[in-house]
Every structure is written in structure tokens, then in C-alpha cells.
Amino acid sequence: MRLLGRLSSINVRKAAWTCEETGLAFTQEDWGAGFRSTQDPELLALNPFGLIPVLVDGDVVVRESNSICRYLAAKAGRHDLLPADPAGRAGVEQWMDWQATDLNGSWNYAFLALVRKNPAYADAAQTAKSLAEWDRLMGLLDRHLAANGPYVTGKDFTLADIVLGLSAHRWRSTPHELPDLPAVMDWYDRLCLREAFRKYGPGGGP
């Protein structure tokens, strides 16, 4: 399998972490900022949106990071990561969807301003607003983990922990005064016991 995308991308790291958790062999190729352009015809033939990551598994091409994670878990038969029963699967996928929509949308401005230092994101008020919403949503996750942990969907580690774990690492790595969220911090420490998370979370950048 080929995983196309630079590892500085949180979405590429989701897929790489899932590959390692499932034991599926893959080669990672650098595409995106600073590497081969995502507008290159080779990548556009695989993903017309010109985005990373893209997974190429023989004749199968999968785009969108959370879909790639689902594909990998299913390919490996890892029903612990993505349950086969509809209720269990929905319990994992609803958190994955929340990560990709509400949570990701909250941090975009603040991350680009404070970590990437993109000059187009220099409005201090917008940065503060983004951080406040990000912290609020992490607070919701904290309350959920406190009541339902030790992992996002309960007693078992799943894909929900992979996608949210990397988001939590980004939250911790973005310079700002972190609110007191003990359940999130305990869960993060629990994830750090996993070699693949240490590689693609703390060892992979913000």
C-alpha cells in the first residue's frame, strides 16, 4: 500500500497511525507543502480535489483521512477498532465525524495563526475566538471521557481515539493557556503508552 502525503499533516498521520495499529505494511510518499504538488496530474488522477492523504492499495484508491482509517480497519478485520455491529460502529463513527467537522473547524484559525504563523491569519480577535471554541469543545470531550472512559467509546481503544488523539495532541501543542481538563489529560497519557501514538503524536509534530 502507498500512503501519499507529508507527515506534517495531521490527516496523513491518522492514516499512518492506523496502518501501524493494524499491522498493515505501507510506504509513505511526501506530497503537499514543501514536496510534490498536490496539483500534480498524478495525484489529481487519484484525488480530483487535490488533497492529501490518498491511500493506494492495488486497484483501490481511498481519499479522506477518516475514510482511509475505516478502510484500513476493515481490511485488517480489526473489529476492535471499528465494530462490525451497527450500534458499535455508529458509536465510533459519530466521534470520528465530530472530529472532522466541529472540532477541526474550531481550531483552524488559531492553529494557522499560532503554529503555522500564516500571515493571512493575523487577526488577534479571530485567533482568540478560535481558541475559545476549541477549548470549549475539548471541554465537552473531557466531560464525556470522565463519564464514559477510559477511551472515547468506553473500555476499548478504537478509531475514535486515533483521530481524536491526534487532535488532542495538536491542542496541547498550540501555544495558549490550557484549561484544566483532567480526563483529557489522563486519556492523552494513556495514549502515550502506545508506540504508534508516540511516533505520530508527540514524535510527529503539532
C-alpha positions, 0 to 999 in steps of 0.5 A: 500500500502507498500512503501519499502525503507529508507527515506534517499533516495531521490527516496523513498521520491518522492514516499512518497511525492506523496502518501501524495499529493494524499491522498493515505494511505501507510506504509513505510518499511526501506530497503537499507543502514543501514536496510534490504538488498536490496539483500534480496530474498524478495525484489529481488522477487519484484525488480530483480535489487535490488533497492529501492523504490518498491511500493506494492499495492495488486497484483501490484508491481511498481519499479522506483521512477518516475514510482511509482509517475505516478502510484500513480497519476493515481490511485488517478485520480489526473489529476492535477498532471499528465494530462490525455491529451497527450500534458499535460502529455508529458509536465510533463513527459519530466521534470520528465525524465530530472530529472532522467537522466541529472540532477541526473547524474550531481550531483552524484559525488559531492553529494557522495563526499560532503554529503555522504563523500564516500571515493571512491569519493575523487577526488577534480577535479571530485567533482568540475566538478560535481558541475559545471554541476549541477549548470549549469543545475539548471541554465537552470531550473531557466531560464525556471521557470522565463519564464514559472512559477510559477511551472515547467509546468506553473500555476499548481503544478504537478509531475514535481515539486515533483521530481524536488523539491526534487532535488532542495532541495538536491542542496541547501543542498550540501555544495558549493557556490550557484549561484544566481538563483532567480526563483529557489529560489522563486519556492523552497519557494513556495514549502515550503508552502506545508506540504508534501514538508516540511516533505520530503524536508527540514524535510527529509534530503539532 
